[in-house]
Amino acid sequence: MRIGFALIVIVGAFFTYGLLDNVAIASSKVLTERKRLPMDVSFEKVQSATLLNTIREAMQMQRLSFNSHLEVAAQLHADYLVANHASSHDEIAGYKYFRGVKPLDRALKAGYSSSYISENLSTKNWDAEDSINGLFSAIYHRFGFLSPSIDELGVGVTQQSNETQNSAFVYVMGNSELNRLCTMKSFSGFGKYVFGVCREKEHRIAEKKFKEALNFNKKNNPQIILYPYNGQSEVPPAFYAEVPDPLPEYDVSGFPVSIEFNDYFFHDVTLYSFELFKGKERVNNVQLMDKNSDPHMRFTDKQFALFPLDRLAYDHTYTAVVAYSSKGVNKEIRWTFNTKKPREELHIITQKEETITITAGKSHMIYFKPLHAHDIVQNIRFPNSMDIEFLDNNTFKLTLNSNSDESFDIESDSRILHININSQ
């Protein structure tokens, strides 16, 4: 008996994460943030894998091992994205560096033998940390990185040297045991088998070995996968954009909290409640997403996410509490995490027009707290005597030279900030 089985896993769709996408120059008298120097591409490629594995290991998950074929596929697509100023999983025939329309096409051409692959990517990043943080804030891509089924990875990184904002980070992931089975002799004995999962479409794998390959990684990963993980620090407070967008009515919201029940250990799960607390105060303005409410139908019945609809606060401890049942037994799990702690003096701007006093010769962190779901800093205008570095679409670091003593304004499309100088 044979089982027709075409297994292709593409996690999510492309994600574009660029902190300055909505910042523009208004006149010749103003400057945007200082131009970043080109990144060390070789270092950032290694750093990307290191950061991803650091997160997985902190969660007691398997490390993702290096696979040269997946790296080739990832690097070729990163080159394509930068050369064509693109942000998509798909490539277009005839464009520079075209290698294959779909991630699977490119992986197979690069020499990978199994069709069980997934791809995450981000563009317009300054470094590996920027890319990884952005993708972990994007729920579909987060689930891709934290899949209990994968165990190998290839990373590609490219940046245009004379236009440093034009960069691409591509991550292609796979299952090493399935890949190995696809390189072995095709199954020809009696019993059930699967086909359509290897480069050679008719290559057969005994059903038992196929299931063992799928389950090997799952049984060696945690039963419950939490993110942010318990005790995690420096968690970004905001979520901005993902394609497809799980929150299309919001341009800015809080960092989502997620839980996934590993289906090797859980056959049935009923979620009764998912709550988030800031200290002892319950966060009420939230949206729970599961398989039934996911607008793009990408969640499984074991994946759940809680979206705070307002940005989380800087330098605070949050506690997530989930009540669920499985096999008729009610259980509760709770864990804590901490949001980013500012390294500079923090100024929280809560009005459309506001005045603050800052000290020259030192750096300040200016946070425009969103006034509504679409309130991000756009078309910012400021004097050219200052140095601004954006940390996200509502926050930037401002540095004045020690000789500055004149008051000035910072304006955007919707906000005005009057700044007085306290000279030392």
Salt bridges, closest charged atoms under 4 A:
ASP21 OD1 - LYS124 NZ 3.67
GLU33 OE1 - ARG36 NH2 3.90
GLU57 OE1 - ARG63 NH1 3.33
GLU71 OE2 - LYS45 NZ 3.59
ASP90 OD2 - LYS102 NZ 2.98
GLU91 OE2 - HIS77 ND1 2.68
GLU91 OE2 - ARG106 NE 3.64
GLU119 OE1 - HIS77 NE2 3.99
GLU119 OE1 - HIS89 ND1 2.38
GLU119 OE2 - ARG106 NH2 3.13
GLU163 OE1 - HIS85 NE2 3.47
GLU177 OE2 - ARG180 NH2 2.53
GLU207 OE2 - LYS211 NZ 3.54
GLU234 OE2 - ARG343 NH2 3.54
GLU242 OE2 - HIS141 ND1 2.58
ASP251 OD2 - HIS374 ND1 2.93
ASP263 OD1 - LYS218 NZ 3.01
GLU275 OE2 - ARG282 NE 2.80
ASP301 OD1 - LYS302 NZ 3.07
GLU332 OE2 - ARG334 NH2 3.40
GLU344 OE2 - LYS397 NZ 3.94
GLU345 OE2 - HIS347 NE2 3.92
GLU345 OE1 - LYS362 NZ 3.83
GLU345 OE1 - HIS364 ND1 3.74
GLU353 OE2 - HIS418 NE2 2.62
ASP375 OD2 - ARG415 NH1 2.57
ASP387 OD2 - ARG34 NH1 2.72
GLU389 OE1 - ARG34 NH2 3.36
GLU389 OE2 - ARG36 NH2 3.40
GLU389 OE1 - LYS397 NZ 3.68
ASP392 OD2 - ARG311 NH1 3.11
ASP409 OD1 - HIS418 ND1 2.74
GLU411 OE1 - ARG381 NH2 3.79
